[in-house]
Amino acid sequence: MSDQVNELRETVRTRYAAAANSVAAGGTAEDCCGGECVATGAIDIDENFGASLYGSTDRDQLPIQAVAASLGCGNPTAVADLREGERVLDLGSGGGIDVLLSARRVGRTGKAFGVDMTDEMLALANENATKAGVTNVEFLKGMIEAIPLPDDSIDVVISNCVINLSTEKPAVFTEMARVLVAGGHIGIVDVVADDALSRAQRGERGDYVGCIAGALSFVEYRNHLEAAGFTDIEITATHAVADGMHSAIIKAVKSVEAAAVSTCCGSGCCS
């Protein structure tokens, strides 16, 4: 792994650790947007970012700390079509808002997992689960490029404005396909760039940690999903986050053919 990749990953980790600490101290995650965290002494909801993208019904059923820690660009639980008894995985679960909402939707016969690389966020998420009285959840420390779950163990993968932060995006898509069962699907929200924008132009519109510079274009996103074995791909822009940059809903299904190839390779029958 290159020094630049390590540096970017550490920058992201530090930013989100600071956000978790800010919420724990009585502020909001947005209090850290300038790089330094300032506890406000009261937890407020920024109606223009993060938690404002969830309906009041969703927000009201969770601890305020889970809501205040939201740094996403959408609400993946509203688009993932979760069903009773399913196993759902949230990539980059942060303070746990999407895991806790998913756990309620899949019910006691289902389970919601969250993967995050930041100790401070994991501690906050576990505390929020306890406060919410939600028991069918499990938060795991790990990288979204190397998900700490077995093959074919998840029915639905969700994520909220996190994949754009990865420095190894092809690995993320491959890992999503690996852990999903055949026919399993994704319902994620991410920042996506207009196809006409170069990487340099994306960088001019915002930094990497701010979810802008690392965004894929619409074509790049589709190509990565197809390469990982996904079909029925839908990428729908919802609102602008910068000039030529959009929050988008991404849906796709793990093909049965891709699952058969994965199983074959796992048993040593690949030529």
N, C-alpha and C positions, 0 to 999 in steps of 0.2 A: 504494500500500500504506500502511495507516494506521500511525501511530507505535506503537500498541499491538501490532499484528501484528509489526512489526519488533522490538519489545522482547521479545516472547515467543519469537520465533525466535532471537534472540541469547542469551536465557537458556538455551534448549535447547542451542544450539551450545556455549556455555561449559561447561555441565554435562557434555556428552559429551566435550569436549576434555579436561576435567579427569579424567574416567574413564579415557581413553586414556593420559594421562600417568601416572596412578596405576599402571596395569598395567605400563607400561614401566619404572616405578621399582621394581617388585617387589611391588606391592600388588594389590588387586582393584578392579574397577569400583565395588563397593559401598562401598569406603573413602571415596568421594566423596559419599555420600548426604546428608551434612549440609551440603554446600556447600564444605567444605574437604577436601582430599585428604591422607591420611596413608599413606605407604608403610610396609608392615609388615615389609619385609625378606625376606618369603617369600610365595609365591603360594599362597593357600588357596582352596578351593572352598566357597562358602556353600551348604550343602545345602538351604536354605529359599528360595533365590531364584536366578534366572538359570540357571546351569549345572546346578543340581540337576534341572531339568526335561528334561535329556538323559540318555539311558541311558549306562552306563559304556562300552559298546562305541563309541558316538559320541565320547565325551570322550577315550577312550584313543588314538584315531587322529589327534588334533590336537595342535598345540603348546599347552602349558599357558596361554600368553598369550592364545590365541584363546578358550579356555574361560573364563579369568578375566575377560575383557572382556564376557562375555555379560550383558546387562541385560534380557533378554526375559521374557515371561510364558508361554512355551510353547516348542514345538519344531515349527516349520512344516515342516521337512523330513520329519517323521514323518507328516504328513497331506496333503502335496501330491501324492502319487502320481507321483513323478518317474521318467522312463524313459530308457533308453539313447538318446543322440543328441539329446536335447532341449536347448533354450536356455532357461535359467531366470534370472530377475532377482529379486534381493533388494532391497527398498526399505528404506533405512536400515540398511546392512549392517554398520556398526560395526566391530568387530575381525575380522569375517570368518567367524565360526563357521558360519553357515548357508550362506554361499557355498561354503566349503570342503567341507562335508558334501554339498551339492548337486552340486558338481563331481565328487565320487567316484561319486555315484549316476547321473549322466548319462554318465559315461565319457569316454574320449578323443574320441569322435565328437560329444560335446555340449559345451556351454560354460555357465559360470555367471558372471553379471555381478552386481556390487554397486554401488549408488549411495548415496553419503553426502555430506553437506555439510561435514563436519568434517575438516580437514587431518590432525589428529592421529590420528583413527580410520583414515583412509585409509592413513597411513604404517604404522600398526600392522597393518592388514589385509594390506598388501603384504609386510611382514616375516613375518607368519604363513604366508602362501602359500609364501614361499621356504623357510621351515623345514619346512613340510609336504611340500614337493616337488610341489605341485599346480600344473600349468601351464595348464590349461584354464579359467582365471579371468581376469577383468578388473574392476578397481575404478575407478569413474568418480566424479569430483566433480560434484555437482549436487544440485538440489532434487527431492524426490519429487513436487512440484507441476509440475515441468517436466523430465521425464526425458530425459537426453541420449542417446536412442537413436531410431532411425528407426521409422516406422509398421510394424506387422505384422512385427516382428523377433524376438518372444519367444513361446515356447510356454507357459511357466508363470511367474506372478508369485507370489512369497512375501514375507512381511514378518513381523517379530516384535515386536509391541508398539510400533510406530512411527507408524502412521497416526493414532492418538489424539493424537500430539504436533503434528500439522499444524494450522496456523491457517487453511488453505484446503482442507478435506477434499473438496469437490466436484471441485476440480481434480485431486486425487490419483486419484479413481475414474475421471475422464475420461482421465487419462494412462495408467492401467493398461489401459483398453480400447483406447487408441490404439496402444500398443506390442504388444499381444497379436495373434496371428493369429486368424482366424475359428475358433471352436471351442476356442481357448486357454482356460486356466482359472487360477484363483487358489486358493491354499491358504495362508491367512494366520492369524496369531494376533494378537488385539488385546484391549484392555479395552473392555467394553461395559456400559452401564448399564441397569438396569431401566427400563422405559418410564414408570413412575410417578414417577421422580426428575426434578425440574426441573434446569436447568443450575446454579442456585444451590446446590441440594442436592448435586449432584455435586462442586461446588467445596468444600463443607464437609467432604467425605470425603478430600480430598487435593489437592495442588497440581498445576499444569499439567505441570511437568517430571516429577513423580512418576507421570505417565500416568493420572491420575484425573480432574482437572477438565475435560480436553479430550475425554473419552470420549463417543461417540455412544450413543444408546439402541438397542435392538434394532430398533425400527421405523425410526428414522432411518438406521441402517446399511443396512437392506434398501432403503429408498427411494432412497438415494444410489446404490446398486449398480444398481437398476432404471433410474434416470435415465441412467446411463452406458452402458446397453445390455447388462447382465448378466442371465442367466437361471439357472435351476436353483440358486437361492440357498439355502444352508443355513447357519444361524448356531446353533452349539451351545455352550452354556456348559459349561466344564470345572471350574473351581474359583473360589471367591470370593477377591477381592483387597481388598475393603472391603465395608461394609454396602450391599447393593444393587448392587454392582459386581462384574463377573465377567471372568475370562479366558475368551475364547471362540474357537472355531475357525470361520473363515468360508471357505466354499467357494462358487464360482460359475463360470459359463462365459460367455465372450463370445459373444453370439448371432451367427449368420450374418447376420441382418437388420441388426444394428448394424454389422457389417463392411462390408456392401454400401453402407450410407448413407455410412460414412466414406470408402470408395473413390470413390463418386460425388462427394462434396464435394471430395475432393482433386483430381479432374480437371475441376472447374468445371461439373459438370452439375446442381448443385442448383438448385431453383427457389426 
